Amino acid sequence: MTAADAAAIEAFERYLLGECGYSVHTARAYISTLRRLAAAAECARDGGLDRIGPLPLRAWLASFHGAQKPSTRTRRLSALRSFFRFRVRTGARPTDPSEGLPAPRPERRLPAPLPAEDCERVIEVEEPRRSGLLQARDRAMLDVLYGAGLRVGELVGLDVRDYDRHRREIRVRHGKGDRDRVVPLPTLAHQALEAYLELRERPGIMGEPMFLNARGRRLSDRSVRLVLRRRLGAAGVARRASPHTLRHSFATHLLDADVDLRSIQELLGHARLSTTQRYTHVSAERLARVHRQAHPRAKGRGGRGSR
């Protein structure tokens, strides 16, 4: 990577975090894409990031076809578009080489929620080898993650001051455009959070991160994934699940309980209702499956299928 490319990437990172208010996670992903492009032969042949043309850029993106999921390639293209628009706006480039590049066809994947009973088992399972503080933290963390339907980045970004114990709600700062939202906590999540914070009670706690690791620093999203994986095993839940699975489960279980879609959209912090509407397909699909399994007229005579 040339010194000019390194300086351009550094300026773009400051722009993402400072002016755009992107989350550290998103900015890191964008910067990773640009560093890979800057190190690529297509970029070197054209003279760097501020000189690469549309055809070499298209060729570089095409090299990932089949090797990465469409969602990953879409994020990669989004990073490039943001960067080149930034460079054109600052006068570093006359044109945007990413303009007109087609986005990959999106995957049509439905979220796979955990049953409500499994969510409860994972949250409530006791791990004898964990200390009292870590045990309380893990339970509160997963109870808030599922009970408020948070993204893992939103969870680890919480500070103690974001929690209103009297109103039993938390203020969530969303990295995509800094759209804050206030989310109520279910009674059990509120109680679990109170129990955890009581063990941490000391002067100055309001300015601290909500969830701390064993060294007293802010918990990382990777740590949340490790805790969830361990507790899935301890609870005897066979299938794999990520923190985002609990968010999917939160939305699907609310929909199953006849909560209206607009309310779920507000709780999840979705900018568009269409994003929330995918959960209706999950519920409809499960309802059809239950019907096929349970209804006495769902199977044909002699097990040969219905006519």
Residue frames relative to the residue before (quaternion, step in Angstrom):
aa qw qx qy qz dx dy dz
M 1.0000 0.0000 0.0000 0.0000 0.00 0.00 0.00
T 0.4049 -0.7205 0.5080 0.2429 3.59 -0.87 0.92
A 0.6423 -0.5168 0.3983 0.4020 3.56 -1.27 0.35
A 0.6270 0.5381 -0.3348 0.4530 3.61 1.07 -0.73
D 0.6561 0.4980 -0.3121 0.4734 3.59 0.98 -0.84
A 0.6392 0.5278 -0.3255 0.4549 3.60 0.97 -0.84
A 0.6620 0.4988 -0.3044 0.4694 3.59 0.98 -0.83
A 0.6410 0.5245 -0.3224 0.4583 3.59 1.01 -0.80
I 0.6623 0.4992 -0.3012 0.4706 3.57 0.97 -0.86
E 0.6398 0.5240 -0.3209 0.4616 3.59 0.99 -0.80
A 0.6516 0.5044 -0.3128 0.4725 3.60 0.98 -0.82
F 0.6457 0.5200 -0.3122 0.4639 3.58 1.04 -0.79
E 0.6332 0.5301 -0.3304 0.4571 3.59 1.01 -0.79
R 0.6403 0.5090 -0.3241 0.4753 3.59 0.98 -0.80
Y 0.6328 0.5356 -0.3183 0.4598 3.57 1.04 -0.79
L 0.6631 0.5145 -0.3061 0.4494 3.60 0.91 -0.92
L 0.7476 0.4155 -0.2208 0.4687 3.56 0.83 -1.02
G 0.7320 0.4443 -0.2368 0.4590 3.56 1.03 -0.79
E 0.8020 0.3019 -0.1518 0.4926 3.57 0.55 -1.15
C 0.7415 0.4139 -0.2324 0.4742 3.59 0.92 -0.86
G 0.3341 -0.7708 0.4873 0.2381 3.60 1.15 -0.47
Y 0.2735 0.7690 -0.5328 0.2235 3.59 1.10 0.61
S 0.5510 -0.5850 0.4712 0.3634 3.55 -1.22 0.46
V 0.6309 -0.5303 0.4036 0.3973 3.56 -1.22 0.46
H 0.6259 0.5548 -0.3310 0.4369 3.58 1.03 -0.82
T 0.6856 0.4723 -0.2855 0.4747 3.61 0.87 -0.94
A 0.6476 0.5173 -0.3211 0.4582 3.57 0.93 -0.88
R 0.6395 0.5314 -0.3252 0.4504 3.58 0.97 -0.83
A 0.6579 0.5079 -0.3091 0.4623 3.58 0.99 -0.85
Y 0.6443 0.5175 -0.3164 0.4658 3.60 0.98 -0.84
I 0.6742 0.4956 -0.2959 0.4608 3.58 0.89 -0.96
S 0.6133 0.5510 -0.3444 0.4491 3.60 1.03 -0.72
T 0.6391 0.5204 -0.3192 0.4678 3.60 1.00 -0.84
L 0.6849 0.4903 -0.2930 0.4525 3.60 0.88 -0.92
R 0.6354 0.5173 -0.3364 0.4642 3.58 1.02 -0.69
R 0.6379 0.5163 -0.3290 0.4671 3.57 1.03 -0.73
L 0.6496 0.5023 -0.3172 0.4744 3.57 1.00 -0.81
A 0.6568 0.5270 -0.3148 0.4380 3.60 0.91 -0.90
A 0.7012 0.4526 -0.2587 0.4864 3.58 1.16 -0.64
A 0.5486 0.6446 -0.3862 0.3666 3.59 1.27 -0.22
A 0.6098 -0.5754 0.4098 0.3593 3.56 -1.21 0.63
E 0.6153 0.5679 -0.3515 0.4188 3.60 1.01 -0.80
C 0.6768 0.4817 -0.2862 0.4774 3.57 1.02 -0.84
A 0.6515 0.5285 -0.3186 0.4413 3.59 0.94 -0.88
R 0.6521 0.5298 -0.3213 0.4369 3.58 0.97 -0.83
D 0.7141 0.4426 -0.2531 0.4798 3.59 1.07 -0.74
G 0.5983 -0.6129 0.3500 0.3794 3.60 1.25 -0.13
G 0.7503 -0.4051 0.2141 0.4766 3.60 1.17 0.46
L 0.7605 -0.4255 0.2696 0.4098 3.52 -1.37 0.14
D 0.7184 0.4430 -0.2587 0.4698 3.59 1.00 -0.73
R 0.7241 0.3892 -0.2543 0.5094 3.59 1.28 0.12
I 0.4798 0.6809 -0.4486 0.3239 3.60 1.18 -0.28
G 0.3218 -0.7726 0.5246 0.1561 3.56 -1.00 0.90
P 0.7315 -0.4491 0.2887 0.4242 3.59 -1.29 0.18
L 0.6833 0.5053 -0.3079 0.4277 3.63 0.87 -0.88
P 0.6707 0.4568 -0.3218 0.4877 3.66 0.83 -0.78
L 0.6269 0.5307 -0.3422 0.4562 3.59 1.06 -0.71
R 0.6437 0.5114 -0.3128 0.4757 3.57 0.98 -0.85
A 0.6503 0.5203 -0.3165 0.4541 3.60 0.98 -0.85
W 0.6437 0.5191 -0.3230 0.4603 3.57 1.01 -0.80
L 0.6635 0.4939 -0.3029 0.4733 3.58 0.92 -0.88
A 0.6454 0.5371 -0.3218 0.4376 3.58 1.01 -0.81
S 0.5833 0.6030 -0.3727 0.3966 3.60 1.15 -0.53
F 0.6695 0.4886 -0.3013 0.4715 3.60 1.21 -0.37
H 0.4595 0.6936 -0.4503 0.3240 3.59 1.26 -0.17
G 0.8001 0.2391 -0.2037 0.5110 3.57 -0.80 1.01
A 0.6991 0.4453 -0.2693 0.4903 3.57 1.18 -0.48
Q 0.7790 0.2128 -0.1171 0.5781 3.58 1.23 -0.43
K 0.5865 -0.5740 0.4364 0.3689 3.54 -1.22 0.51
P 0.6266 -0.5483 0.3897 0.3935 3.61 -1.13 0.55
S 0.6309 0.5393 -0.3452 0.4381 3.61 1.02 -0.73
T 0.6406 0.5136 -0.3215 0.4717 3.59 1.05 -0.75
R 0.6775 0.4844 -0.2940 0.4690 3.57 0.95 -0.87
T 0.6068 0.5433 -0.3477 0.4645 3.58 1.13 -0.61
R 0.6486 0.5017 -0.3154 0.4776 3.60 0.99 -0.81
R 0.6225 0.5410 -0.3350 0.4555 3.56 1.06 -0.76
L 0.6680 0.4896 -0.2954 0.4762 3.58 0.94 -0.91
S 0.6234 0.5422 -0.3362 0.4520 3.60 1.02 -0.76
A 0.6345 0.5258 -0.3253 0.4639 3.59 1.02 -0.79
L 0.6693 0.5017 -0.2985 0.4596 3.57 0.94 -0.90
R 0.6452 0.5229 -0.3242 0.4530 3.58 0.93 -0.86
S 0.6583 0.5063 -0.3109 0.4621 3.58 0.92 -0.90
F 0.6677 0.5116 -0.3058 0.4461 3.57 0.91 -0.91
F 0.7253 0.4471 -0.2737 0.4463 3.59 0.72 -1.01
R 0.6024 0.5270 -0.3635 0.4767 3.61 1.09 -0.55
F 0.6243 0.5340 -0.3226 0.4701 3.56 1.07 -0.78
R 0.6825 0.4844 -0.2950 0.4611 3.60 0.91 -0.89
V 0.6308 0.5105 -0.3361 0.4780 3.62 1.05 -0.69
R 0.6671 0.5166 -0.3029 0.4431 3.57 0.93 -0.90
T 0.7146 0.4260 -0.2535 0.4937 3.59 1.07 -0.67
G 0.5559 -0.6490 0.3717 0.3627 3.58 1.28 0.03
A 0.4654 0.6941 -0.4397 0.3292 3.60 1.23 0.13
R 0.7726 0.1596 -0.0895 0.6079 3.57 1.24 -0.53
P 0.4416 -0.6881 0.4934 0.2968 3.61 -1.07 0.60
T 0.8092 0.1375 -0.0442 0.5695 3.60 1.06 -0.71
D 0.4324 -0.6705 0.5463 0.2550 3.53 -1.36 0.38
P 0.2875 -0.7990 0.5002 0.1693 3.65 -0.36 1.17
S 0.6352 0.5352 -0.3384 0.4422 3.61 1.21 -0.29
E 0.4725 0.6879 -0.4385 0.3335 3.59 1.27 -0.21
G 0.8129 0.2463 -0.1974 0.4894 3.56 -0.83 0.98
L 0.4981 0.6387 -0.4503 0.3758 3.61 1.21 -0.07
P 0.3961 -0.7404 0.4838 0.2467 3.62 -0.73 0.97
A 0.4234 -0.6834 0.5337 0.2625 3.55 -1.08 0.74
P 0.5721 -0.5828 0.4374 0.3765 3.62 -1.09 0.58
R 0.5508 -0.5926 0.4650 0.3594 3.54 -1.16 0.59
P 0.4252 -0.7418 0.4484 0.2606 3.61 -0.62 1.06
E 0.5022 -0.6202 0.5117 0.3184 3.52 -1.24 0.59
R 0.2673 -0.7355 0.5973 0.1758 3.55 -1.09 0.70
R 0.1838 0.7915 -0.5520 0.1875 3.53 0.21 1.32
L 0.2878 -0.7480 0.5733 0.1700 3.54 -0.92 0.90
P 0.5111 -0.6351 0.4701 0.3383 3.59 -1.00 0.70
A 0.2672 -0.7598 0.5752 0.1432 3.57 -1.09 0.73
P 0.1582 -0.8302 0.5270 0.0894 3.62 0.01 1.23
L 0.4681 -0.6132 0.5476 0.3240 3.53 -1.32 0.34
P 0.5462 -0.5690 0.4769 0.3879 3.61 -1.12 0.46
A 0.6262 -0.5661 0.3797 0.3784 3.58 -1.12 0.64
E 0.6291 0.5451 -0.3413 0.4367 3.59 1.04 -0.75
D 0.6568 0.5038 -0.3129 0.4657 3.59 1.01 -0.78
C 0.6100 0.5405 -0.3516 0.4605 3.59 1.03 -0.72
E 0.6672 0.5023 -0.2973 0.4628 3.57 0.93 -0.90
R 0.6543 0.5185 -0.3175 0.4497 3.58 0.96 -0.84
V 0.6559 0.5088 -0.3096 0.4637 3.58 0.97 -0.84
I 0.6707 0.4976 -0.2958 0.4637 3.58 0.98 -0.82
E 0.7858 0.3905 -0.1746 0.4467 3.58 0.84 -1.00
V 0.4657 0.7015 -0.4512 0.2959 3.62 1.18 -0.27
E 0.3255 -0.7350 0.5645 0.1874 3.58 -1.04 0.81
E 0.1417 -0.7682 0.6201 0.0723 3.56 -1.00 0.88
P 0.3562 -0.8009 0.4360 0.2038 3.60 -0.08 1.30
R 0.7043 0.4845 -0.2808 0.4363 3.61 1.02 -0.70
R 0.5772 0.5746 -0.3858 0.4334 3.60 1.24 -0.07
S 0.5103 -0.6299 0.4848 0.3284 3.58 -1.09 0.70
G 0.6769 -0.5101 0.3417 0.4060 3.54 -1.23 0.39
L 0.6656 0.5050 -0.3067 0.4560 3.59 0.98 -0.85
L 0.6915 0.4641 -0.2877 0.4730 3.60 0.88 -0.92
Q 0.6052 0.5487 -0.3478 0.4602 3.57 1.09 -0.71
A 0.6725 0.4849 -0.2872 0.4797 3.58 0.96 -0.93
R 0.6354 0.5306 -0.3292 0.4542 3.60 1.01 -0.80
D 0.6749 0.5059 -0.3064 0.4412 3.59 0.84 -0.98
R 0.6666 0.4899 -0.3116 0.4675 3.57 0.92 -0.85
A 0.6671 0.4941 -0.3113 0.4624 3.60 0.86 -0.91
M 0.6408 0.5531 -0.3173 0.4275 3.56 0.96 -0.91
L 0.7243 0.4144 -0.2494 0.4915 3.60 0.81 -0.98
D 0.6065 0.5480 -0.3576 0.4516 3.59 1.11 -0.62
V 0.6699 0.4692 -0.2942 0.4945 3.60 1.01 -0.79
L 0.6226 0.5549 -0.3384 0.4358 3.58 0.98 -0.85
Y 0.7344 0.3895 -0.2161 0.5120 3.59 0.88 -0.98
G 0.6960 0.5129 -0.2830 0.4153 3.59 0.87 -0.96
A 0.7599 0.3162 -0.1854 0.5368 3.60 1.17 -0.57
G 0.4188 -0.7405 0.4456 0.2788 3.60 1.26 -0.03
L 0.2877 0.8062 -0.4770 0.1996 3.59 1.05 0.72
R 0.4662 -0.5656 0.5824 0.3515 3.51 -1.37 0.27
V 0.5985 -0.5875 0.3879 0.3823 3.59 -1.08 0.62
G 0.6232 0.5399 -0.3427 0.4502 3.60 1.06 -0.66
E 0.6370 0.5130 -0.3188 0.4790 3.57 1.08 -0.70
L 0.6300 0.5486 -0.3285 0.4409 3.58 1.02 -0.82
V 0.7410 0.4067 -0.2451 0.4749 3.59 0.69 -1.06
G 0.6335 0.5356 -0.3318 0.4491 3.61 1.22 -0.31
L 0.4885 0.6774 -0.4297 0.3433 3.60 1.26 -0.15
D 0.1787 -0.7272 0.6491 0.1338 3.54 -1.23 0.66
V 0.6545 -0.5127 0.3644 0.4195 3.58 -1.20 0.43
R 0.6420 0.5440 -0.3299 0.4279 3.61 1.01 -0.74
D 0.5926 0.5766 -0.3690 0.4244 3.62 1.22 -0.30
Y 0.6525 0.5084 -0.2991 0.4757 3.58 1.28 -0.24
D 0.1495 -0.7609 0.6280 0.0659 3.57 -0.81 1.09
R 0.2527 -0.8223 0.4912 0.1368 3.57 -0.09 1.30
H 0.6410 0.5266 -0.3374 0.4449 3.59 1.11 -0.53
R 0.7370 0.3675 -0.2194 0.5230 3.58 0.99 -0.79
R 0.3333 -0.7790 0.4681 0.2510 3.57 1.35 -0.15
E 0.5782 0.5449 -0.3944 0.4617 3.54 0.80 1.05
I 0.2577 -0.7504 0.5879 0.1578 3.54 -1.28 0.39
R 0.3437 -0.6983 0.5873 0.2220 3.53 -1.21 0.62
V 0.1665 -0.8081 0.5635 0.0413 3.54 -0.65 1.18
R 0.2091 -0.7605 0.6043 0.1129 3.55 -0.85 1.02
H 0.1938 -0.8036 0.5590 0.0647 3.53 -0.54 1.23
G 0.4673 -0.7285 0.4333 0.2514 3.57 -0.70 1.11
K 0.6570 0.5150 -0.3267 0.4432 3.61 1.08 -0.55
G 0.8487 -0.0811 0.0117 0.5225 3.54 0.10 1.29
D 0.4551 -0.7199 0.4333 0.2946 3.58 1.27 0.24
R 0.3180 0.7292 -0.5435 0.2678 3.60 0.93 0.82
D 0.2064 -0.7926 0.5640 0.1052 3.59 -0.26 1.26
R 0.0024 -0.7726 0.6336 0.0407 3.52 -1.24 0.46
V 0.3272 -0.7210 0.5761 0.2030 3.56 -1.19 0.54
V 0.0906 -0.8131 0.5750 -0.0078 3.55 -0.74 1.13
P 0.3764 -0.7195 0.5294 0.2456 3.62 -0.83 0.92
L 0.3389 -0.7296 0.5587 0.2019 3.56 -1.16 0.64
P 0.4689 -0.6388 0.5200 0.3189 3.60 -0.98 0.76
T 0.6898 -0.5093 0.3162 0.4061 3.59 -1.18 0.53
L 0.6946 0.4803 -0.2979 0.4451 3.61 0.82 -0.92
A 0.6356 0.5085 -0.3309 0.4774 3.61 1.04 -0.71
H 0.6235 0.5332 -0.3252 0.4703 3.59 1.05 -0.80
Q 0.6769 0.4932 -0.2924 0.4616 3.57 0.90 -0.93
A 0.6493 0.5143 -0.3152 0.4631 3.60 0.98 -0.83
L 0.6580 0.5027 -0.3052 0.4703 3.58 1.01 -0.82
E 0.6262 0.5309 -0.3293 0.4665 3.57 1.02 -0.78
A 0.6599 0.5148 -0.3095 0.4513 3.59 0.92 -0.91
Y 0.6626 0.5031 -0.3011 0.4661 3.57 1.00 -0.82
L 0.7006 0.4669 -0.2790 0.4619 3.58 0.84 -0.94
E 0.5808 0.5749 -0.3741 0.4384 3.60 1.13 -0.54
L 0.6533 0.5032 -0.3076 0.4748 3.59 1.07 -0.75
R 0.7154 0.4307 -0.2414 0.4943 3.59 1.19 -0.53
E 0.3659 0.7862 -0.4563 0.1993 3.60 1.28 -0.17
R 0.3104 0.7074 -0.5860 0.2447 3.56 -0.79 1.12
P 0.6465 -0.5138 0.3730 0.4230 3.62 -1.19 0.33
G 0.8103 0.2934 -0.2186 0.4577 3.55 -1.09 0.78
I 0.4174 0.7421 -0.4558 0.2595 3.58 1.24 0.01
M 0.5727 0.6242 -0.3865 0.3646 3.62 1.08 -0.62
G 0.7079 0.4528 -0.2653 0.4727 3.59 1.11 -0.60
E 0.5819 0.6097 -0.3599 0.4002 3.57 1.27 0.00
P 0.6151 -0.5073 0.4315 0.4219 3.59 -1.27 0.26
M 0.5788 -0.6012 0.4234 0.3526 3.57 -1.12 0.64
F 0.8131 0.1575 -0.0534 0.5578 3.58 0.80 -1.02
L 0.1383 -0.8154 0.5619 0.0169 3.54 -0.65 1.22
N 0.4248 -0.6618 0.5415 0.2972 3.54 -1.21 0.51
A 0.7459 -0.4160 0.2671 0.4464 3.59 -1.28 0.01
R 0.6836 0.4627 -0.2849 0.4873 3.61 1.22 -0.41
G 0.5761 -0.6311 0.3616 0.3728 3.58 1.26 0.19
R 0.5690 0.5700 -0.3950 0.4420 3.59 1.23 0.40
R 0.6907 -0.4695 0.3390 0.4331 3.55 -1.30 0.30
L 0.4704 -0.6787 0.4928 0.2743 3.55 -0.93 0.92
S 0.3490 -0.7357 0.5427 0.2060 3.60 -1.04 0.76
D 0.6189 -0.5389 0.4019 0.4063 3.57 -1.23 0.38
R 0.5943 0.5639 -0.3657 0.4418 3.61 1.10 -0.62
S 0.6422 0.5205 -0.3210 0.4621 3.60 1.01 -0.79
V 0.6203 0.5345 -0.3432 0.4602 3.58 1.03 -0.76
R 0.6471 0.5206 -0.3151 0.4593 3.59 0.97 -0.85
L 0.6572 0.5103 -0.3065 0.4622 3.58 0.99 -0.84
V 0.6370 0.5176 -0.3233 0.4708 3.59 0.99 -0.83
L 0.6662 0.5010 -0.3078 0.4586 3.59 0.88 -0.92
R 0.6455 0.5224 -0.3268 0.4512 3.59 0.93 -0.87
R 0.6672 0.5024 -0.3042 0.4583 3.58 0.95 -0.88
R 0.7005 0.4701 -0.2770 0.4599 3.58 0.92 -0.89
L 0.5546 0.5687 -0.4007 0.4565 3.61 1.15 -0.44
G 0.6688 0.4904 -0.2926 0.4760 3.57 0.97 -0.87
A 0.6680 0.5087 -0.3002 0.4526 3.57 0.95 -0.90
A 0.7001 0.4529 -0.2610 0.4864 3.59 1.11 -0.68
G 0.4707 -0.6993 0.4297 0.3238 3.58 1.26 -0.12
V 0.4117 0.6769 -0.4942 0.3578 3.58 1.16 0.59
A 0.3557 -0.8069 0.4352 0.1818 3.57 -0.37 1.27
R 0.7089 0.4821 -0.2869 0.4275 3.60 0.90 -0.82
R 0.5246 -0.6196 0.4857 0.3241 3.51 -1.27 0.50
A 0.0244 0.7873 -0.6153 0.0314 3.55 -1.14 0.62
S 0.2636 -0.7412 0.5984 0.1515 3.54 -1.20 0.63
P 0.6844 -0.4401 0.3451 0.4677 3.61 -1.21 0.09
H 0.6410 0.5232 -0.3351 0.4506 3.60 1.06 -0.69
T 0.5448 0.5942 -0.4027 0.4336 3.60 1.19 -0.42
L 0.6457 0.5111 -0.3258 0.4645 3.59 1.01 -0.75
R 0.6162 0.5228 -0.3403 0.4808 3.60 1.10 -0.64
H 0.6320 0.5096 -0.3225 0.4867 3.59 0.98 -0.82
S 0.6586 0.5191 -0.3085 0.4490 3.57 0.94 -0.91
F 0.6069 0.5615 -0.3359 0.4512 3.58 1.01 -0.85
A 0.7039 0.4673 -0.2715 0.4609 3.58 0.80 -1.04
T 0.6820 0.4951 -0.2976 0.4484 3.58 0.88 -0.93
H 0.6670 0.4992 -0.3118 0.4568 3.59 0.94 -0.82
L 0.6206 0.5157 -0.3471 0.4780 3.61 1.06 -0.63
L 0.6516 0.5133 -0.3176 0.4594 3.56 0.95 -0.86
D 0.6430 0.5215 -0.3142 0.4647 3.57 1.02 -0.80
A 0.6881 0.4519 -0.2703 0.4993 3.57 1.20 -0.56
D 0.5508 -0.6674 0.3536 0.3553 3.59 1.31 0.42
V 0.3234 0.7010 -0.5557 0.3085 3.60 1.07 0.68
D 0.4753 -0.7011 0.4421 0.2951 3.61 -0.82 0.94
L 0.6498 -0.5853 0.3480 0.3379 3.53 -1.16 0.78
R 0.6288 0.5444 -0.3389 0.4398 3.60 1.01 -0.78
S 0.6499 0.5091 -0.3197 0.4650 3.59 0.98 -0.79
I 0.6433 0.5077 -0.3199 0.4755 3.57 1.00 -0.82
Q 0.6086 0.5541 -0.3457 0.4507 3.59 1.04 -0.77
E 0.6693 0.4955 -0.2987 0.4662 3.59 0.91 -0.92
L 0.6650 0.5121 -0.3065 0.4490 3.58 0.92 -0.88
L 0.7073 0.4530 -0.2574 0.4778 3.58 1.00 -0.82
G 0.3972 -0.7275 0.4726 0.2995 3.58 1.17 -0.47
H 0.3285 0.7445 -0.5156 0.2682 3.59 1.12 0.61
A 0.4277 -0.6995 0.5097 0.2609 3.57 -0.93 0.88
R 0.7857 0.2307 -0.1110 0.5631 3.60 1.08 -0.75
L 0.5215 -0.6434 0.4668 0.3100 3.54 -1.03 0.83
S 0.5837 0.6004 -0.3754 0.3974 3.60 1.08 -0.66
T 0.6047 0.5502 -0.3574 0.4515 3.60 1.11 -0.60
T 0.6826 0.4792 -0.2794 0.4758 3.56 1.01 -0.82
Q 0.6151 0.6119 -0.3423 0.3606 3.58 1.05 -0.76
R 0.5414 0.6268 -0.4212 0.3697 3.61 1.14 -0.40
Y 0.5991 0.5751 -0.3702 0.4162 3.59 1.14 -0.51
T 0.5634 0.5824 -0.4016 0.4268 3.59 1.16 -0.42
H 0.6291 0.5299 -0.3357 0.4591 3.60 1.09 -0.68
V 0.6190 0.5441 -0.3420 0.4514 3.58 1.04 -0.76
S 0.6873 0.4778 -0.2858 0.4666 3.56 0.86 -0.97
A 0.6516 0.5135 -0.3190 0.4582 3.60 0.96 -0.84
E 0.6498 0.5193 -0.3176 0.4551 3.56 0.99 -0.83
R 0.6764 0.4796 -0.2989 0.4724 3.58 0.93 -0.87
L 0.6186 0.5460 -0.3400 0.4512 3.58 1.03 -0.76
A 0.6544 0.5037 -0.3089 0.4718 3.58 0.97 -0.85
R 0.6509 0.5166 -0.3211 0.4543 3.59 0.99 -0.82
V 0.6484 0.5075 -0.3161 0.4712 3.59 0.96 -0.88
H 0.6348 0.5365 -0.3259 0.4504 3.57 1.00 -0.84
R 0.6674 0.5064 -0.3028 0.4544 3.58 0.90 -0.93
Q 0.7002 0.4775 -0.2722 0.4557 3.56 1.02 -0.79
A 0.7937 0.3864 -0.1618 0.4411 3.56 0.96 -0.88
H 0.6518 0.5491 -0.3463 0.3921 3.61 0.95 -0.71
P 0.4992 -0.6891 0.4338 0.2964 3.63 -0.83 0.95
R 0.7159 0.4182 -0.2594 0.4952 3.62 1.14 -0.45
A 0.4558 0.7175 -0.4361 0.2954 3.58 1.28 0.12
K 0.7375 0.3422 -0.2108 0.5427 3.60 1.19 -0.47
G 0.4941 -0.6626 0.4813 0.2920 3.51 -1.13 0.68
R 0.6631 -0.4926 0.3739 0.4216 3.57 -1.28 0.25
G 0.8364 0.1873 -0.1502 0.4927 3.52 -1.05 0.83
G 0.5677 -0.6393 0.3689 0.3646 3.58 1.23 0.41
R 0.4922 0.6838 -0.4253 0.3305 3.60 1.19 0.31
G 0.6199 -0.5380 0.3540 0.4484 3.59 1.25 0.10
S 0.5668 -0.6031 0.4435 0.3439 3.55 -1.18 0.48
R 0.4117 -0.7133 0.5147 0.2383 3.50 -1.21 0.62
